[in-house]
Amino acid sequence: MTVITALSDGAVVAKRNLLKITRLPDLLVFSTVQPIMFVLLFAYVFGSAIDVPGVSYTDYLMGGIFVQTVVFGATITGAGLADDIKKGIIDRFRSLPMARSAVLVGRTTSDLLNNALVVAIMAVTGLIVGWGIHTSFWEAAGGFAILLMFSYAISWMMATVGLSVSSVEVVQNASFLVIFPLTFISNAFVPITNFPPVLKTFAEWNPVSAVAQAVRELFGNTSPLFPPPDVWPLQNAVLASSIWIVIFLVVFVPLAVSRFKKSAAR
């Protein structure tokens, strides 16, 4: 099959997944309510106690909330694939004259679009609580692009998890074992200056920290009074984020494809 045919088949699968979301609106509601709750909780409860020199805490917070939101949203990929395997839907796809890659491409693409919608809702919520973009249109667009590409890369990692375990419940538990350290041992919610040495080193090289810093820079939510730590990923956050995205895709796309062939054959 040609690349065009594979993409066309992937678009059909993506449409199927998006239609499924419209028939299960509670999935979209809860994936949206959780990050909104985090924004309100951190902005109004912890914001008064956390000082970021030269930057309002709301501006600092939104970069981290955006990254956390797309990472959590990417777990839908793994759960969806595990559910499709359990129900035999993957075997039905295999019986159709379609590209084998279409299922994974369609799944990750539909989840990317879902994440884009959630990010848009989050941006409106941020504007309501006082967040603002202080750079040009193209810089802001670059910030949103990095967020979505990072979510797409994480979706392939979650796809690998979803195709490697036995049930949706296991996907959720396994995903959180990875996601919680990545999102909370980072600069997403608080500066890492006073972290214990081991946790500080982890946070400095954590891809979530790099993406959060890149987003803050592209949205103009930084200040010379509060420069990033003197480590390469945070001094070159946009480049570091791009490298992490490429690494995740190079590693997990082949792994997901390999696991798909084995899992679908069960």
C-alpha positions as CSV (number, residue, x, y, z in Angstrom):
1,M,0.0,0.0,0.0
2,T,1.1,3.6,-0.7
3,V,1.7,6.2,2.0
4,I,-1.4,8.1,0.8
5,T,-3.5,5.0,1.2
6,A,-2.1,4.4,4.7
7,L,-2.9,8.0,5.7
8,S,-6.3,7.7,4.2
9,D,-7.0,4.6,6.2
10,G,-5.6,6.3,9.3
11,A,-8.0,9.2,8.8
12,V,-10.9,6.8,8.7
13,V,-9.8,5.2,12.0
14,A,-9.3,8.7,13.5
15,K,-12.8,9.6,12.5
16,R,-14.1,6.5,14.1
17,N,-12.3,7.3,17.4
18,L,-13.6,10.9,17.4
19,L,-17.2,9.7,16.8
20,K,-16.7,7.4,19.8
21,I,-15.8,10.5,21.9
22,T,-19.1,12.2,20.9
23,R,-21.0,9.2,22.0
24,L,-19.1,9.1,25.3
25,P,-19.2,12.8,26.2
26,D,-18.3,12.0,29.9
27,L,-14.8,11.1,28.6
28,L,-14.2,14.6,27.2
29,V,-15.9,16.2,30.2
30,F,-13.7,14.5,32.8
31,S,-10.5,15.0,30.7
32,T,-11.3,18.7,30.7
33,V,-12.5,19.2,34.2
34,Q,-9.4,17.7,35.8
35,P,-6.9,20.3,34.4
36,I,-9.3,23.1,35.1
37,M,-9.5,21.9,38.7
38,F,-5.7,21.9,38.8
39,V,-5.5,25.5,37.5
40,L,-8.0,26.8,40.1
41,L,-6.5,24.8,42.9
42,F,-2.9,25.9,42.3
43,A,-3.7,29.5,41.2
44,Y,-5.9,30.3,44.2
45,V,-4.7,27.9,46.9
46,F,-1.0,27.7,46.4
47,G,-0.4,30.8,44.4
48,S,-0.4,33.1,47.4
49,A,2.4,31.0,49.0
50,I,4.7,30.5,46.0
51,D,6.8,33.4,44.8
52,V,8.4,33.5,41.4
53,P,10.5,36.7,41.0
54,G,9.4,38.9,38.2
55,V,6.5,36.6,37.0
56,S,3.0,36.2,38.4
57,Y,2.5,32.7,39.7
58,T,-0.4,32.3,37.3
59,D,1.8,32.9,34.3
60,Y,4.4,30.5,35.7
61,L,1.8,27.9,36.5
62,M,0.1,27.7,33.1
63,G,3.1,26.4,31.3
64,G,3.3,23.5,33.7
65,I,-0.5,22.9,33.6
66,F,-0.4,22.8,29.8
67,V,2.3,20.2,29.8
68,Q,0.6,18.1,32.5
69,T,-2.7,18.2,30.6
70,V,-1.3,16.9,27.3
71,V,0.7,14.2,29.1
72,F,-2.3,13.0,31.0
73,G,-4.4,13.3,27.9
74,A,-2.0,11.0,26.0
75,T,-2.9,8.1,28.4
76,I,-6.2,7.8,26.5
77,T,-4.2,6.3,23.6
78,G,-3.0,3.3,25.7
79,A,-6.4,2.8,27.3
80,G,-8.2,3.0,24.0
81,L,-6.0,0.4,22.3
82,A,-6.2,-1.9,25.3
83,D,-10.0,-1.7,25.2
84,D,-10.1,-2.3,21.4
85,I,-7.9,-5.4,21.8
86,K,-10.0,-6.8,24.6
87,K,-13.3,-6.3,22.6
88,G,-11.8,-7.8,19.5
89,I,-12.0,-4.7,17.4
90,I,-8.4,-4.8,16.5
91,D,-8.9,-8.3,15.0
92,R,-11.8,-6.9,12.9
93,F,-9.5,-4.2,11.6
94,R,-7.0,-6.8,10.6
95,S,-9.6,-8.6,8.5
96,L,-10.2,-5.4,6.5
97,P,-8.2,-4.4,3.4
98,M,-6.5,-1.6,5.2
99,A,-2.9,-0.5,6.1
100,R,-1.7,-2.1,9.3
101,S,-0.3,1.2,10.4
102,A,-3.8,2.9,10.1
103,V,-5.0,1.7,13.5
104,L,-2.0,3.3,15.4
105,V,-1.9,6.4,13.2
106,G,-5.6,6.9,13.5
107,R,-5.6,6.4,17.3
108,T,-2.7,8.8,17.9
109,T,-4.1,11.4,15.5
110,S,-7.6,11.4,17.1
111,D,-6.0,11.7,20.6
112,L,-3.9,14.6,19.3
113,L,-7.1,16.4,18.1
114,N,-8.7,15.7,21.4
115,N,-5.7,17.2,23.2
116,A,-5.9,20.2,21.0
117,L,-9.4,20.8,22.1
118,V,-8.5,20.4,25.8
119,V,-5.6,22.8,25.4
120,A,-7.9,25.4,23.8
121,I,-10.3,25.1,26.8
122,M,-7.3,25.3,29.1
123,A,-6.1,28.5,27.4
124,V,-9.5,30.1,27.9
125,T,-9.5,29.1,31.6
126,G,-6.0,30.5,32.0
127,L,-7.1,33.9,30.5
128,I,-10.0,34.0,32.9
129,V,-7.7,33.5,36.0
130,G,-5.1,36.1,34.8
131,W,-2.7,34.3,32.5
132,G,-1.6,36.1,29.4
133,I,0.6,35.7,26.3
134,H,3.2,38.4,26.0
135,T,4.9,37.5,22.7
136,S,4.1,37.5,19.0
137,F,1.4,35.4,17.3
138,W,4.1,33.1,15.8
139,E,5.9,32.6,19.0
140,A,2.7,31.7,20.8
141,A,1.8,29.4,17.9
142,G,5.2,27.7,18.3
143,G,4.4,27.2,22.0
144,F,1.2,25.4,21.2
145,A,2.9,23.4,18.5
146,I,5.5,22.1,20.9
147,L,2.8,21.2,23.4
148,L,0.8,19.2,20.8
149,M,3.8,17.5,19.2
150,F,5.0,16.5,22.7
151,S,1.5,15.1,23.4
152,Y,1.7,13.2,20.1
153,A,5.1,11.7,21.0
154,I,3.8,10.7,24.5
155,S,0.8,9.1,22.8
156,W,3.1,6.6,21.0
157,M,4.7,5.8,24.3
158,M,1.3,5.2,25.9
159,A,0.3,3.1,22.8
160,T,3.3,0.8,23.5
161,V,2.1,0.5,27.1
162,G,-1.5,-0.2,26.0
163,L,-0.4,-2.9,23.6
164,S,1.9,-4.6,26.1
165,V,-0.5,-5.1,29.0
166,S,-3.7,-7.1,29.5
167,S,-6.4,-4.6,30.4
168,V,-7.4,-0.9,30.6
169,E,-7.0,-0.9,34.3
170,V,-3.4,-2.1,34.0
171,V,-2.7,0.6,31.4
172,Q,-4.0,3.3,33.8
173,N,-1.9,2.0,36.7
174,A,1.2,1.6,34.6
175,S,0.8,5.0,33.0
176,F,0.6,6.8,36.3
177,L,3.7,5.1,37.5
178,V,5.5,6.9,34.7
179,I,3.5,10.2,34.5
180,F,3.4,11.2,38.1
181,P,7.2,11.3,38.6
182,L,7.6,13.1,35.2
183,T,5.1,15.8,35.9
184,F,5.6,16.4,39.7
185,I,9.4,16.0,39.8
186,S,9.8,18.9,37.4
187,N,9.5,22.7,37.2
188,A,5.8,22.3,36.1
189,F,4.3,23.8,39.3
190,V,7.1,25.1,41.5
191,P,10.7,26.3,40.8
192,I,13.2,23.5,41.3
193,T,15.9,25.7,43.0
194,N,15.3,24.2,46.4
195,F,14.8,20.6,45.4
196,P,17.1,18.0,47.1
197,P,20.2,17.4,44.9
198,V,19.0,14.1,43.4
199,L,15.5,15.3,42.6
200,K,16.9,18.6,41.3
201,T,19.2,16.8,38.8
202,F,16.3,14.6,37.7
203,A,14.0,17.7,37.3
204,E,16.7,19.6,35.3
205,W,16.9,16.8,32.7
206,N,13.2,15.9,32.8
207,P,11.6,16.3,29.4
208,V,8.5,17.8,31.1
209,S,10.7,20.6,32.6
210,A,12.2,21.3,29.2
211,V,8.8,21.6,27.5
212,A,7.3,23.7,30.3
213,Q,10.3,26.1,30.1
214,A,10.0,26.2,26.3
215,V,6.3,27.0,26.5
216,R,6.9,29.7,29.1
217,E,9.6,31.3,26.9
218,L,7.4,31.2,23.8
219,F,4.4,32.6,25.7
220,G,6.5,35.4,27.3
221,N,5.9,34.0,30.8
222,T,9.5,34.4,32.0
223,S,11.6,37.2,33.5
224,P,15.3,38.2,33.7
225,L,14.8,38.3,37.5
226,F,14.2,34.5,37.4
227,P,16.5,32.9,34.9
228,P,16.3,29.1,34.3
229,P,18.9,26.9,36.1
230,D,22.3,26.8,34.4
231,V,21.9,23.4,32.7
232,W,21.7,22.8,29.0
233,P,18.1,21.5,28.6
234,L,16.7,24.5,30.4
235,Q,19.0,27.1,28.9
236,N,18.0,25.8,25.4
237,A,14.5,24.6,26.2
238,V,13.0,24.9,22.8
239,L,15.8,22.9,21.2
240,A,15.8,20.4,24.1
241,S,12.0,19.9,23.8
242,S,12.4,19.2,20.0
243,I,15.1,16.7,20.7
244,W,13.0,14.9,23.3
245,I,10.0,14.8,20.9
246,V,12.2,13.2,18.2
247,I,13.7,10.7,20.7
248,F,10.2,9.6,21.8
249,L,9.0,9.1,18.3
250,V,12.1,7.3,17.1
251,V,12.0,4.9,20.1
252,F,8.3,4.3,20.6
253,V,6.8,4.4,17.0
254,P,8.7,1.1,16.1
255,L,8.0,-0.4,19.5
256,A,4.3,0.4,19.2
257,V,4.2,-1.1,15.7
258,S,6.0,-4.2,16.9
259,R,3.7,-4.6,19.9
260,F,0.7,-4.0,17.7
261,K,1.6,-7.0,15.4
262,K,2.0,-9.3,18.4
263,S,-1.0,-8.0,20.4
264,A,-3.3,-8.1,17.5
265,A,-2.3,-11.7,16.8
266,R,-3.4,-12.9,20.2
